[in-house]
Each structure stands twice: as structure tokens, then as C-alpha cells.
Amino acid sequence: MSDALKQELHEKLKNGVINYDEDMVAEAAKAVVENGLDASEAVFEGLVSGMQVVGDLYEEQEYFVPELLMCADAMYVGLDILKPHMEKKDLGMTGVVVMGVVQGDVHDIGKNIVKMMFDVAGFEVYDLGRDVPLEKFVEEQLRTDSDLVCLSAMMTTTMVGMRDIIKQIREKNPKVKIMIGGAPVSEDIANVFGADGYAKDASNALKDAINMLGALKQLQEDTK
Ligand code: B12
């Protein structure tokens, strides 16, 4: 029964995003909460999965910019309801993260999902937003003394800016860990740009961050 209900609500969240039906999303998200179902699962199986279909529809030229924006609005209606109910995770490691979408790029949906994962895991997140000037990442890393910098880019044209940011951060602080992501980014690109890591989605981003910070803290202990 509860499994059938869960599937039904995930479908409603997903279809609500695809059909930019904010009421449907709100109703399904509230039902997830009222029935004590897992809010994280609903975010990923419902909302994010719907947004992925929206991306495909855009690429097939079924959807255009106005639809994308309405779908994103519907997704945020669901996130606002579900996020406070996402279980705080204790993964045995937290840290300070500076995060943003690189200059020239306004695609921030993916970055916001990654941010949410870090928030839920208890990280202190400094979110610089989108279309962030390259030097701002360097300044904020130094100001906050963050352990990690997360860079997001969704276009091949803006992705190349990551290389400069990484270079500039390394010059000022060789120890900080840098993770990059976004649709055009890959493991190979992360290696070429000199990042410490790449993750294909928000769950892997958190997992990899925990591993990186574990290694960083161990190194700090060893060199004390
Ligand atoms: C939604 C969308 C938009 C929205 C963005 C709204 C917003 N506030 O974000 C709007 C309508 C504004 C838009 C505008 C444009 N867009 Co657009 N857009 C998309 C679309 C359809 C979906 C992106 C998305 O939100 N996906 C859903 C989220 C959940 O997934 P995600 O972003 O990939 O994020 C996940 C991972 O990548 C990863 N991740 C993301 N960031 C990070 C960071 C780190 C550190 C890590 C570890 C992981 C990570 O985790 C996330 C969660 O799991 C994509 C197509 C696609 N299939 O990706 C095109 C796409 C990105 N857009 C594209 C283009 C060209 C444009 C425009 C130039 C169009 C135009 N002619 O005006 C403008 C550019 C404006 C600009 N200067 O940035 C192209 C880019 C092509 C390229 N290779 O360069 C794409 C690929 C579509 C296409 N095939 O042509 N777009």
C-alpha cells in the first residue's frame, strides 16, 4: 500500500514538473510529507527525474525557453515543501564549501540541487549564485577559508572558464579541494583542468566531497 502510494506520488511530482503544473506538484509534495514518506527520495525520484525529462523535451524541440522556466518554477514549489522534511544526514564529516555557477552561465537548477545535498549533510555552504565572475570564487575561498570549492557550468562555452578559476585558486591556496560538475563536464575534463574531482550528479557530489575532505583532514593531521 505504502509502496503503491509512494510510486503514485513520485509520478505526480514528476508529471507535475513536466506539465508545469504547480498545483499538482504542491499537492503531491504535501501528501509525501503527510504520509511520512522519504522526502529525499521524492525530490530525486519525482522532481529531479521530471526535470531530466524536461531537458530531453527541450533537446527534441518539443519544449522551448518559456516551458523550461515554468517547469523550473513547478520544481521549486515542490522543493520548498520537501526540503524542510529531508532528513539531516550525519555522514561523519562536514566542511565549508564555496559554490557557484561560472561567469556567463545562468543555469543554476543543478547547482541548487547539489547545494541542497550539502545543506542536508550539515555543510556550511556559501552560495555565490549564478553568472559568478571568476575572481569572486578566489576571493570567497580566501574570505571563508573553505575546504572545498564547487564549480558548476552547463555550457561548453562557459565550462572553459573553470580552468582559469582553478588555476587562480591553486595559486592562492594549493590545499583547497576543487570539484566541478554540470552537463558538459566529465572526469577527463576535470583532469585536464586540474580539478580534484568531478561528479555526475548531486548524490555523487556529496559522496566524493566527503572522501576528498577525509583525505584533506588526514593530510592536515599528518603534517601537524
Ligand atoms: C533548464 C535549461 C535552461 C534554463 C535555465 C534555468 C535555470 N535557472 O537554471 C534557461 C531557459 C534559462 C536556459 C537558457 C539557456 N540555455 Co539552457 N538548458 C536547460 C536544460 C534544458 C536543462 C538544465 C537543467 O536544469 N537540468 C536539470 C538539472 C537537475 O540537471 P543538471 O543541471 O545537469 O545538474 C545535475 C548535474 O549536472 C550535476 N551538477 C550540476 N552542477 C554541478 C556542480 C558540481 C560541483 C557537481 C559535482 C555536480 C553538478 O548535479 C546536478 C543534479 O544532479 C539544458 C539541457 C539539458 N539536458 O541539460 C539546456 C542547455 C544546458 N542550455 C543550453 C543553451 C544553449 C542555453 C541558451 C544559450 C539558450 C538560448 N539560446 O538562449 C541559454 C543560455 C543562457 C546563459 N547565458 O546561461 C544548451 C547548452 C549547450 C552547450 N553544450 O553549450 C543545453 C545543453 C541545451 C542544448 N542541448 O542545446 N536553459
py3Dmol code that shows the C-alpha trace and the ligand (Angstrom):
import py3Dmol

protein = """\
ATOM      1  CA  MET A   1       0.000   0.000   0.000  1.00  0.00           C
ATOM      2  CA  SER A   2       2.624   2.487   1.097  1.00  0.00           C
ATOM      3  CA  ASP A   3       4.823   1.396  -1.832  1.00  0.00           C
ATOM      4  CA  ALA A   4       1.981   1.969  -4.289  1.00  0.00           C
ATOM      5  CA  LEU A   5       1.256   5.359  -2.732  1.00  0.00           C
ATOM      6  CA  LYS A   6       4.933   6.285  -2.889  1.00  0.00           C
ATOM      7  CA  GLN A   7       5.133   5.373  -6.599  1.00  0.00           C
ATOM      8  CA  GLU A   8       1.951   7.306  -7.302  1.00  0.00           C
ATOM      9  CA  LEU A   9       3.224  10.443  -5.568  1.00  0.00           C
ATOM     10  CA  HIS A  10       6.629  10.240  -7.283  1.00  0.00           C
ATOM     11  CA  GLU A  11       4.828  10.005 -10.635  1.00  0.00           C
ATOM     12  CA  LYS A  12       2.668  13.010  -9.723  1.00  0.00           C
ATOM     13  CA  LEU A  13       5.724  15.060  -8.772  1.00  0.00           C
ATOM     14  CA  LYS A  14       7.470  14.067 -11.978  1.00  0.00           C
ATOM     15  CA  ASN A  15       4.456  14.742 -14.220  1.00  0.00           C
ATOM     16  CA  GLY A  16       3.674  17.948 -12.356  1.00  0.00           C
ATOM     17  CA  VAL A  17       7.163  19.255 -13.217  1.00  0.00           C
ATOM     18  CA  ILE A  18       6.934  18.053 -16.838  1.00  0.00           C
ATOM     19  CA  ASN A  19       3.498  19.655 -17.296  1.00  0.00           C
ATOM     20  CA  TYR A  20       4.470  22.765 -15.271  1.00  0.00           C
ATOM     21  CA  ASP A  21       1.509  22.095 -13.019  1.00  0.00           C
ATOM     22  CA  GLU A  22       2.438  23.813  -9.745  1.00  0.00           C
ATOM     23  CA  ASP A  23      -0.802  22.745  -8.028  1.00  0.00           C
ATOM     24  CA  MET A  24      -0.207  19.095  -8.826  1.00  0.00           C
ATOM     25  CA  VAL A  25       3.362  19.328  -7.520  1.00  0.00           C
ATOM     26  CA  ALA A  26       2.286  21.112  -4.323  1.00  0.00           C
ATOM     27  CA  GLU A  27      -0.471  18.594  -3.647  1.00  0.00           C
ATOM     28  CA  ALA A  28       1.810  15.598  -4.191  1.00  0.00           C
ATOM     29  CA  ALA A  29       4.654  17.125  -2.126  1.00  0.00           C
ATOM     30  CA  LYS A  30       2.273  17.795   0.781  1.00  0.00           C
ATOM     31  CA  ALA A  31       0.955  14.232   0.540  1.00  0.00           C
ATOM     32  CA  VAL A  32       4.552  12.899   0.742  1.00  0.00           C
ATOM     33  CA  VAL A  33       5.030  14.847   3.981  1.00  0.00           C
ATOM     34  CA  GLU A  34       1.622  13.976   5.462  1.00  0.00           C
ATOM     35  CA  ASN A  35       2.151  10.266   4.792  1.00  0.00           C
ATOM     36  CA  GLY A  36       5.614  10.301   6.345  1.00  0.00           C
ATOM     37  CA  LEU A  37       7.327   9.204   3.105  1.00  0.00           C
ATOM     38  CA  ASP A  38      11.014   9.856   2.433  1.00  0.00           C
ATOM     39  CA  ALA A  39      11.335  13.482   1.254  1.00  0.00           C
ATOM     40  CA  SER A  40      14.804  12.964  -0.273  1.00  0.00           C
ATOM     41  CA  GLU A  41      13.586  10.095  -2.370  1.00  0.00           C
ATOM     42  CA  ALA A  42      10.618  12.191  -3.522  1.00  0.00           C
ATOM     43  CA  VAL A  43      12.957  15.030  -4.567  1.00  0.00           C
ATOM     44  CA  PHE A  44      15.167  12.767  -6.680  1.00  0.00           C
ATOM     45  CA  GLU A  45      12.657  10.195  -7.994  1.00  0.00           C
ATOM     46  CA  GLY A  46       9.970  12.830  -8.571  1.00  0.00           C
ATOM     47  CA  LEU A  47      11.190  16.401  -9.072  1.00  0.00           C
ATOM     48  CA  VAL A  48      14.723  15.874 -10.423  1.00  0.00           C
ATOM     49  CA  SER A  49      13.624  12.987 -12.592  1.00  0.00           C
ATOM     50  CA  GLY A  50      10.885  15.237 -14.047  1.00  0.00           C
ATOM     51  CA  MET A  51      13.428  17.974 -14.759  1.00  0.00           C
ATOM     52  CA  GLN A  52      15.575  15.462 -16.633  1.00  0.00           C
ATOM     53  CA  VAL A  53      12.650  14.634 -18.930  1.00  0.00           C
ATOM     54  CA  VAL A  54      12.137  18.383 -19.440  1.00  0.00           C
ATOM     55  CA  GLY A  55      15.791  18.619 -20.581  1.00  0.00           C
ATOM     56  CA  ASP A  56      15.150  15.863 -23.144  1.00  0.00           C
ATOM     57  CA  LEU A  57      11.985  17.599 -24.384  1.00  0.00           C
ATOM     58  CA  TYR A  58      13.980  20.786 -24.904  1.00  0.00           C
ATOM     59  CA  GLU A  59      16.606  18.936 -26.874  1.00  0.00           C
ATOM     60  CA  GLU A  60      13.870  17.322 -29.005  1.00  0.00           C
ATOM     61  CA  GLN A  61      12.487  20.860 -29.589  1.00  0.00           C
ATOM     62  CA  GLU A  62       9.179  19.907 -28.014  1.00  0.00           C
ATOM     63  CA  TYR A  63       9.771  22.499 -25.298  1.00  0.00           C
ATOM     64  CA  PHE A  64      11.264  25.977 -25.574  1.00  0.00           C
ATOM     65  CA  VAL A  65      12.584  28.511 -23.056  1.00  0.00           C
ATOM     66  CA  PRO A  66       9.177  29.599 -21.620  1.00  0.00           C
ATOM     67  CA  GLU A  67       8.220  25.978 -20.856  1.00  0.00           C
ATOM     68  CA  LEU A  68      11.615  25.355 -19.241  1.00  0.00           C
ATOM     69  CA  LEU A  69      11.131  28.273 -16.900  1.00  0.00           C
ATOM     70  CA  MET A  70       7.615  27.195 -15.939  1.00  0.00           C
ATOM     71  CA  CYS A  71       8.842  23.631 -15.302  1.00  0.00           C
ATOM     72  CA  ALA A  72      11.627  25.013 -13.104  1.00  0.00           C
ATOM     73  CA  ASP A  73       9.069  27.068 -11.139  1.00  0.00           C
ATOM     74  CA  ALA A  74       6.986  23.926 -10.548  1.00  0.00           C
ATOM     75  CA  MET A  75      10.095  22.074  -9.380  1.00  0.00           C
ATOM     76  CA  TYR A  76      10.928  24.828  -6.870  1.00  0.00           C
ATOM     77  CA  VAL A  77       7.347  24.741  -5.483  1.00  0.00           C
ATOM     78  CA  GLY A  78       7.978  21.065  -4.648  1.00  0.00           C
ATOM     79  CA  LEU A  79      11.482  21.694  -3.270  1.00  0.00           C
ATOM     80  CA  ASP A  80      10.201  24.403  -0.915  1.00  0.00           C
ATOM     81  CA  ILE A  81       7.711  21.960   0.585  1.00  0.00           C
ATOM     82  CA  LEU A  82      10.002  18.916   0.722  1.00  0.00           C
ATOM     83  CA  LYS A  83      13.356  20.394   1.723  1.00  0.00           C
ATOM     84  CA  PRO A  84      12.471  21.121   5.390  1.00  0.00           C
ATOM     85  CA  HIS A  85      11.495  17.457   5.714  1.00  0.00           C
ATOM     86  CA  MET A  86      14.663  15.987   4.259  1.00  0.00           C
ATOM     87  CA  GLU A  87      16.341  14.028   6.995  1.00  0.00           C
ATOM     88  CA  LYS A  88      19.542  15.655   8.221  1.00  0.00           C
ATOM     89  CA  LYS A  89      22.283  13.197   7.386  1.00  0.00           C
ATOM     90  CA  ASP A  90      25.236  12.622   9.668  1.00  0.00           C
ATOM     91  CA  LEU A  91      27.915  11.313   7.364  1.00  0.00           C
ATOM     92  CA  GLY A  92      30.686  11.738   9.913  1.00  0.00           C
ATOM     93  CA  MET A  93      32.265  14.634   8.030  1.00  0.00           C
ATOM     94  CA  THR A  94      31.256  18.196   7.218  1.00  0.00           C
ATOM     95  CA  GLY A  95      33.097  21.225   5.978  1.00  0.00           C
ATOM     96  CA  VAL A  96      32.870  24.661   4.478  1.00  0.00           C
ATOM     97  CA  VAL A  97      32.024  24.916   0.787  1.00  0.00           C
ATOM     98  CA  VAL A  98      32.024  27.819  -1.661  1.00  0.00           C
ATOM     99  CA  MET A  99      29.754  27.084  -4.592  1.00  0.00           C
ATOM    100  CA  GLY A 100      28.540  28.814  -7.730  1.00  0.00           C
ATOM    101  CA  VAL A 101      27.816  28.753 -11.447  1.00  0.00           C
ATOM    102  CA  VAL A 102      30.635  30.221 -13.518  1.00  0.00           C
ATOM    103  CA  GLN A 103      30.576  33.510 -15.384  1.00  0.00           C
ATOM    104  CA  GLY A 104      28.311  33.727 -18.447  1.00  0.00           C
ATOM    105  CA  ASP A 105      26.134  30.840 -17.313  1.00  0.00           C
ATOM    106  CA  VAL A 106      22.697  31.228 -15.719  1.00  0.00           C
ATOM    107  CA  HIS A 107      21.825  27.515 -15.442  1.00  0.00           C
ATOM    108  CA  ASP A 108      21.503  27.110 -11.681  1.00  0.00           C
ATOM    109  CA  ILE A 109      18.959  24.329 -11.177  1.00  0.00           C
ATOM    110  CA  GLY A 110      21.618  21.608 -10.925  1.00  0.00           C
ATOM    111  CA  LYS A 111      23.799  23.721  -8.633  1.00  0.00           C
ATOM    112  CA  ASN A 112      20.812  24.321  -6.351  1.00  0.00           C
ATOM    113  CA  ILE A 113      20.218  20.571  -6.095  1.00  0.00           C
ATOM    114  CA  VAL A 114      23.881  19.989  -5.241  1.00  0.00           C
ATOM    115  CA  LYS A 115      23.669  22.776  -2.635  1.00  0.00           C
ATOM    116  CA  MET A 116      20.619  21.169  -1.071  1.00  0.00           C
ATOM    117  CA  MET A 117      22.519  17.887  -0.613  1.00  0.00           C
ATOM    118  CA  PHE A 118      25.373  19.685   1.150  1.00  0.00           C
ATOM    119  CA  ASP A 119      22.921  21.655   3.337  1.00  0.00           C
ATOM    120  CA  VAL A 120      21.176  18.483   4.420  1.00  0.00           C
ATOM    121  CA  ALA A 121      24.522  16.890   5.296  1.00  0.00           C
ATOM    122  CA  GLY A 122      25.318  19.834   7.600  1.00  0.00           C
ATOM    123  CA  PHE A 123      27.937  21.612   5.479  1.00  0.00           C
ATOM    124  CA  GLU A 124      28.336  25.373   5.745  1.00  0.00           C
ATOM    125  CA  VAL A 125      27.585  26.468   2.184  1.00  0.00           C
ATOM    126  CA  TYR A 126      28.480  29.865   0.714  1.00  0.00           C
ATOM    127  CA  ASP A 127      26.355  30.009  -2.412  1.00  0.00           C
ATOM    128  CA  LEU A 128      27.593  32.660  -4.835  1.00  0.00           C
ATOM    129  CA  GLY A 129      24.653  32.109  -7.192  1.00  0.00           C
ATOM    130  CA  ARG A 130      24.955  32.099 -10.966  1.00  0.00           C
ATOM    131  CA  ASP A 131      26.957  34.006 -13.575  1.00  0.00           C
ATOM    132  CA  VAL A 132      29.677  34.477 -10.971  1.00  0.00           C
ATOM    133  CA  PRO A 133      32.785  36.451 -12.019  1.00  0.00           C
ATOM    134  CA  LEU A 134      35.851  34.228 -11.968  1.00  0.00           C
ATOM    135  CA  GLU A 135      37.734  36.259  -9.346  1.00  0.00           C
ATOM    136  CA  LYS A 136      34.765  36.100  -6.940  1.00  0.00           C
ATOM    137  CA  PHE A 137      35.415  32.382  -6.381  1.00  0.00           C
ATOM    138  CA  VAL A 138      39.013  33.118  -5.432  1.00  0.00           C
ATOM    139  CA  GLU A 139      38.034  35.978  -3.088  1.00  0.00           C
ATOM    140  CA  GLU A 140      35.310  33.958  -1.362  1.00  0.00           C
ATOM    141  CA  GLN A 141      37.511  30.928  -0.889  1.00  0.00           C
ATOM    142  CA  LEU A 142      40.090  33.074   0.880  1.00  0.00           C
ATOM    143  CA  ARG A 143      37.493  35.020   2.885  1.00  0.00           C
ATOM    144  CA  THR A 144      35.698  31.921   4.178  1.00  0.00           C
ATOM    145  CA  ASP A 145      38.784  29.675   4.310  1.00  0.00           C
ATOM    146  CA  SER A 146      36.608  26.965   2.766  1.00  0.00           C
ATOM    147  CA  ASP A 147      37.792  23.369   2.469  1.00  0.00           C
ATOM    148  CA  LEU A 148      36.085  22.905  -0.862  1.00  0.00           C
ATOM    149  CA  VAL A 149      35.087  24.920  -3.927  1.00  0.00           C
ATOM    150  CA  CYS A 150      32.334  23.577  -6.203  1.00  0.00           C
ATOM    151  CA  LEU A 151      32.066  24.975  -9.712  1.00  0.00           C
ATOM    152  CA  SER A 152      29.097  24.375 -11.980  1.00  0.00           C
ATOM    153  CA  ALA A 153      28.810  25.027 -15.733  1.00  0.00           C
ATOM    154  CA  MET A 154      26.151  23.865 -18.170  1.00  0.00           C
ATOM    155  CA  MET A 155      27.580  25.149 -21.428  1.00  0.00           C
ATOM    156  CA  THR A 156      30.737  24.197 -23.291  1.00  0.00           C
ATOM    157  CA  THR A 157      31.458  27.916 -23.732  1.00  0.00           C
ATOM    158  CA  THR A 158      31.340  28.703 -20.003  1.00  0.00           C
ATOM    159  CA  MET A 159      32.943  25.453 -18.879  1.00  0.00           C
ATOM    160  CA  VAL A 160      36.343  26.649 -20.129  1.00  0.00           C
ATOM    161  CA  GLY A 161      36.287  29.446 -17.508  1.00  0.00           C
ATOM    162  CA  MET A 162      36.661  26.770 -14.849  1.00  0.00           C
ATOM    163  CA  ARG A 163      40.253  26.177 -15.862  1.00  0.00           C
ATOM    164  CA  ASP A 164      41.210  29.789 -15.004  1.00  0.00           C
ATOM    165  CA  ILE A 165      39.336  29.724 -11.700  1.00  0.00           C
ATOM    166  CA  ILE A 166      41.089  26.510 -10.694  1.00  0.00           C
ATOM    167  CA  LYS A 167      44.476  27.953 -11.639  1.00  0.00           C
ATOM    168  CA  GLN A 168      43.862  31.158  -9.678  1.00  0.00           C
ATOM    169  CA  ILE A 169      42.595  29.351  -6.585  1.00  0.00           C
ATOM    170  CA  ARG A 170      45.572  26.975  -6.623  1.00  0.00           C
ATOM    171  CA  GLU A 171      47.983  29.909  -6.813  1.00  0.00           C
ATOM    172  CA  LYS A 172      46.498  31.390  -3.632  1.00  0.00           C
ATOM    173  CA  ASN A 173      45.736  28.203  -1.755  1.00  0.00           C
ATOM    174  CA  PRO A 174      47.193  24.931  -3.059  1.00  0.00           C
ATOM    175  CA  LYS A 175      45.474  22.830  -0.395  1.00  0.00           C
ATOM    176  CA  VAL A 176      41.809  23.593  -1.078  1.00  0.00           C
ATOM    177  CA  LYS A 177      39.852  20.845  -2.848  1.00  0.00           C
ATOM    178  CA  ILE A 178      38.025  21.753  -6.055  1.00  0.00           C
ATOM    179  CA  MET A 179      35.137  19.818  -7.535  1.00  0.00           C
ATOM    180  CA  ILE A 180      33.486  20.564 -10.857  1.00  0.00           C
ATOM    181  CA  GLY A 181      30.230  19.442 -12.455  1.00  0.00           C
ATOM    182  CA  GLY A 182      27.441  20.169 -14.906  1.00  0.00           C
ATOM    183  CA  ALA A 183      26.238  18.505 -18.102  1.00  0.00           C
ATOM    184  CA  PRO A 184      29.256  19.158 -20.391  1.00  0.00           C
ATOM    185  CA  VAL A 185      31.828  18.284 -17.710  1.00  0.00           C
ATOM    186  CA  SER A 186      33.481  14.850 -17.445  1.00  0.00           C
ATOM    187  CA  GLU A 187      36.175  13.079 -15.479  1.00  0.00           C
ATOM    188  CA  ASP A 188      38.633  13.716 -18.330  1.00  0.00           C
ATOM    189  CA  ILE A 189      37.854  17.439 -18.340  1.00  0.00           C
ATOM    190  CA  ALA A 190      38.299  17.580 -14.573  1.00  0.00           C
ATOM    191  CA  ASN A 191      41.768  16.043 -15.021  1.00  0.00           C
ATOM    192  CA  VAL A 192      42.729  18.399 -17.830  1.00  0.00           C
ATOM    193  CA  PHE A 193      41.520  21.459 -15.864  1.00  0.00           C
ATOM    194  CA  GLY A 194      43.368  20.321 -12.735  1.00  0.00           C
ATOM    195  CA  ALA A 195      40.283  19.835 -10.517  1.00  0.00           C
ATOM    196  CA  ASP A 196      40.394  17.315  -7.674  1.00  0.00           C
ATOM    197  CA  GLY A 197      37.149  15.736  -8.725  1.00  0.00           C
ATOM    198  CA  TYR A 198      34.050  15.567 -10.852  1.00  0.00           C
ATOM    199  CA  ALA A 199      30.658  14.123 -10.024  1.00  0.00           C
ATOM    200  CA  LYS A 200      27.842  13.455 -12.423  1.00  0.00           C
ATOM    201  CA  ASP A 201      25.034  14.226 -10.007  1.00  0.00           C
ATOM    202  CA  ALA A 202      24.220  15.663  -6.600  1.00  0.00           C
ATOM    203  CA  SER A 203      24.396  12.400  -4.607  1.00  0.00           C
ATOM    204  CA  ASN A 204      27.804  11.542  -6.029  1.00  0.00           C
ATOM    205  CA  ALA A 205      28.946  15.122  -5.428  1.00  0.00           C
ATOM    206  CA  LEU A 206      28.295  14.751  -1.712  1.00  0.00           C
ATOM    207  CA  LYS A 207      29.877  11.284  -1.538  1.00  0.00           C
ATOM    208  CA  ASP A 208      33.030  12.438  -3.344  1.00  0.00           C
ATOM    209  CA  ALA A 209      33.226  15.606  -1.250  1.00  0.00           C
ATOM    210  CA  ILE A 210      33.185  13.552   1.938  1.00  0.00           C
ATOM    211  CA  ASN A 211      36.013  11.364   0.596  1.00  0.00           C
ATOM    212  CA  MET A 212      38.054  14.374  -0.502  1.00  0.00           C
ATOM    213  CA  LEU A 213      37.632  16.166   2.805  1.00  0.00           C
ATOM    214  CA  GLY A 214      38.520  12.977   4.678  1.00  0.00           C
ATOM    215  CA  ALA A 215      41.803  12.828   2.737  1.00  0.00           C
ATOM    216  CA  LEU A 216      42.408  16.573   3.286  1.00  0.00           C
ATOM    217  CA  LYS A 217      41.829  16.377   7.052  1.00  0.00           C
ATOM    218  CA  GLN A 218      44.065  13.299   7.298  1.00  0.00           C
ATOM    219  CA  LEU A 219      46.829  15.191   5.491  1.00  0.00           C
ATOM    220  CA  GLN A 220      46.405  18.145   7.875  1.00  0.00           C
ATOM    221  CA  GLU A 221      46.691  15.759  10.874  1.00  0.00           C
ATOM    222  CA  ASP A 222      49.802  14.083   9.421  1.00  0.00           C
ATOM    223  CA  THR A 223      51.573  17.398   8.822  1.00  0.00           C
ATOM    224  CA  LYS A 224      50.813  18.826  12.300  1.00  0.00           C
TER     225      LYS A 224
END
"""
ligand_1 = """\
91
B12
C 16.718 24.466 -17.955
C 17.646 24.924 -19.056
C 17.756 26.303 -19.286
C 17.057 27.349 -18.400
C 17.896 27.530 -17.111
C 17.053 27.927 -15.904
C 17.876 27.903 -14.639
N 17.596 28.832 -13.763
O 18.736 27.060 -14.465
C 17.092 28.610 -19.325
C 15.798 28.656 -20.094
C 17.289 29.974 -18.627
C 18.232 28.256 -20.279
C 18.905 29.201 -21.020
C 19.857 28.876 -21.972
N 20.262 27.637 -22.348
Co 19.752 26.013 -21.408
N 19.213 24.354 -20.801
C 18.390 23.978 -19.843
C 18.265 22.430 -19.866
C 17.047 22.076 -20.687
C 18.133 21.718 -18.527
C 19.217 22.003 -17.492
C 18.744 21.527 -16.145
O 18.302 22.324 -15.318
N 18.747 20.193 -15.895
C 18.243 19.573 -14.658
C 19.317 19.565 -13.556
C 18.785 18.860 -12.309
O 20.414 18.820 -14.051
P 21.874 19.439 -14.256
O 21.773 20.894 -14.445
O 22.615 18.639 -15.269
O 22.581 19.238 -12.833
C 22.979 17.972 -12.328
C 24.410 17.553 -12.748
O 24.856 18.150 -13.925
C 25.241 17.832 -11.541
N 25.860 19.155 -11.346
C 25.456 20.375 -11.759
N 26.279 21.314 -11.296
C 27.226 20.696 -10.557
C 28.330 21.183 -9.865
C 29.166 20.307 -9.188
C 30.351 20.827 -8.448
C 28.921 18.915 -9.242
C 29.856 17.990 -8.588
C 27.806 18.413 -9.943
C 26.980 19.306 -10.585
O 24.347 17.631 -10.457
C 23.063 18.160 -10.821
C 21.981 17.482 -10.025
O 22.036 16.079 -10.116
C 19.600 22.038 -20.593
C 19.560 20.713 -21.357
C 19.998 19.546 -20.555
N 19.510 18.383 -20.934
O 20.790 19.631 -19.645
C 19.794 23.235 -21.543
C 21.202 23.596 -22.008
C 22.190 23.495 -20.875
N 21.022 25.002 -22.407
C 21.693 25.319 -23.464
C 21.690 26.614 -24.075
C 22.469 26.729 -25.364
C 21.024 27.704 -23.482
C 20.927 29.138 -24.025
C 22.175 29.704 -24.706
C 19.730 29.165 -24.965
C 19.464 30.433 -25.692
N 19.524 30.310 -27.000
O 19.212 31.458 -25.115
C 20.578 29.936 -22.760
C 21.883 30.327 -22.022
C 21.754 31.361 -21.009
C 23.049 31.508 -20.241
N 23.806 32.547 -20.516
O 23.370 30.696 -19.380
C 22.480 24.133 -24.022
C 23.984 24.228 -23.771
C 24.742 23.684 -24.969
C 26.195 23.606 -24.716
N 26.713 22.410 -24.757
O 26.856 24.552 -24.539
C 21.748 22.920 -23.348
C 22.635 21.699 -23.092
C 20.576 22.540 -24.287
C 21.019 22.101 -25.668
N 21.218 20.830 -25.893
O 21.199 22.928 -26.520
N 18.473 26.902 -20.281
"""
view = py3Dmol.view(width=600, height=400)
view.addModel(protein, "pdb")
view.setStyle({"model": 0}, {"cartoon": {"style": "trace"}})
view.addModel(ligand_1, "xyz")
view.setStyle({"model": 1}, {"stick": {}})
view.zoomTo()
view.show()
